Amino acid sequence: MARPPSSLRPRKKPVQPRAVETYAWILEAAAQILEGQGIGAFNTNLVAERAGVSIGSLYQYFPGKQALLVALMRREKARFSADAAAAQEASSGRAALAHLVAAAVRHQLERPELARLIDVEEARPEVRQEVESASDFRKLLRATLDRPDLPPQPNPDRATDDLGDIVRLLVDAAGVRGESDAEALERRVLGALFGYLDGPAAR
């Protein structure tokens, strides 16, 4: 598989505390501009101004706005993965599934416009390749299916993909519609997942 172009990657990762702080400011400024003004207005000069840094400082870390977008996507996926990872501590498979769904809903509804724009940008193949590894959601879902209280699936890997698609499609669609009732959305998604797991395919 071809490697993504270098324009999609940060030039360097910060090490010193002040540099780490500046890097974080830049990413948050990028998120705020996307939320407030959309992808059409998004550019490095505006991000630098919002972050309170010079354009030269921004370019020390990012070769352009595409690399900045990818870094922001990776930040959001890392946050989601850290939230979802607590599913491993759940006492049962059903509780683990409930946590995974709740994490997905939180990720989508806490900053819905940012999540929606990132979903659109991430659909580009070269971008998806660069950020895909940042999320462990599929691994967590696959491990959850091995819990003894969940119905065994004839093809666990396929079931993992199906369940992941159900979560993504329902949660993303709710975000596009502007839904804000997280508990109601979680109930609907869990109902769909348990309907799949308990359905004829499992028997």
N, C-alpha and C positions, 0 to 999 in steps of 0.2 A: 504494500500500500504506500502511495506517495506521501511524503512528509508535507505537512502544511507549510505554506510560505512563511519566511521569517517575519513578514509584516504582521502576522497574527500573534507573534510572541513578544512579551516584554523584553527589553534589552538586558535588564538585570533585575535581580531581586534585592530589595534593601536588606541591610544587615544591622547597621547602627540604629539605635532607638529613634533618633530624630528622622532618619531616612524612612524607617518603618511607618512612623507617624505621617510623614508627608505622602507616602505611597497610599496609605489608607484615606487621607483627605482627598487625594485625586480620584480614587475609586468612588468615594461617596459623592463627590461633586458630579462625577459622571452619572451616577444613579439619579441624583436630583434633577439634572438637566433632562435626562430621558423621561422622567416622570412628569416634569413640568412643561417641557417644550417639544418632546417627541424626537424621533430619530432624524427627522428632516433638519432640525436645528442643531444637531449634535456635531460638535467639532472640537478639536484640541484647544483652540484659543479660548473658547467659552468655558471649557472645563478648567483650564489653568486659572482663568479669572475667578471662577466660582471657588476654586480650591485655595486661592490666595497665594499661588506660586507663579514663578515666571514660566513662560513657554519653554525656555531652555531646561528648567528643572523637570518639567513634564517629559520632555524628549530624552532626558537621561534614562528614563524607565520605559517609555513607550515610543516606538517608531512612528506611530500614527493612531488614528481613531479606531481602526480595526483591532489593533493589539489591545487598546484600552477596553473595547467592548468585550473581547475574549477574557481579559483579566477580570472584568466585572462579572461575567458569566461564571467564571471559575470561583469567584468569591461567593456568589449566591449558591452555587451547587455545593461548595464546601460547608456553608452554613446549614443547608438542608441536610446534607449527609451527617453532620454532627448531631442534629436534632433526631434524625431517623435512627441513628445508631443505638439510641436508648432502647429500641425495640428488643435488643438482645437480652436485656435484663427483665423482660416481661415474664410473668409466671406461666403463661400458656401461649399456644399459637394464636388463639383468637385475640388475646390481649396484645400480642405482638403486632398482629394485623391492624388492630385498632390504633396502635401507636403510629404505625407507618402511614396510615391514612390521615391521622390527625396532623402529622408532620407535613404531608403533602398539601393539606388544606391550609395550614398556617403559612407555608411558603407562598402559596398562591394568593391568599387573601390579605396578608399583612401589608404588602405593597403591590396591589393588583396590577397597576399600570406598568410598573417595572417588570413584573413577572410576565405580563403579556408581550411586551416588547422584546424581552429576552427570548421568549419562546419563538417569536417570529424570526429573529436574527439567527437563532441556533439551528433553524431548519436548513440553513445553507450547509451542504455536505462538508466543505472544508472546515467550517467552524465547528460542526458537530464532532468531527474527528479530533479536533484540538481540545474540546471540553468534555467529551464523553467520559473519560477516565476519572473526572473529578467527583462523580457520584457513585456511591456504593449501594444505591437503592435496590438494584436488581439482586445483588449478592445477599442483601438482608432479606429480601422477599423470598429468594430461593431457600435460604436457611430456615426461614419461618415455616415453609411448607413441610419441612421434615419433623416439625413438632408432633408429638404423638396424639394430641387431641384434635388435630385436623385430619379430614378424610384423605387417605393416600391417593395420589393421582397417578393414572397409568403412564403419563409422560410429564414428570415434574418440571423439566426444562420448558416444555411448551406451555404448561400451566403458569409458570413464572412469567413468561412473556405475555400471555393473555391477561393475567391479573395486572401486570404493570401497565398494559395498554388501557385496561378499564380505568385504573386510577388516573392515569394521565389525561385520557379523553374527557372523563366526567369532571375532573377538577379544573382542567384548562377551560372547558366550555363554561363552567360556572363563573370563572374569572372574566371571560369575555362578556358574559351577560351582566356582570356587575353585581353578582350575589355577595352578600355580606354575612349571612347566617351560617357560621362555620359548623355549628352542631348539626343543623339540618343536612348540610352537605355531607358531613362525615357519616351520618346515618344512611343516606342514600348510597354512598360509595360502598360502605360496609355491606349493605344489603345485596348489592350487585356481586361483591366478592364472595360472600357466603353462599349466594345462590349458585354461583359457578362451582364452588368447591363441593357443595352438597348435591349438585345436579347429577343427571344420568351419566355424564362422562366419568365421574368419580366412582360409579358403581360398575 
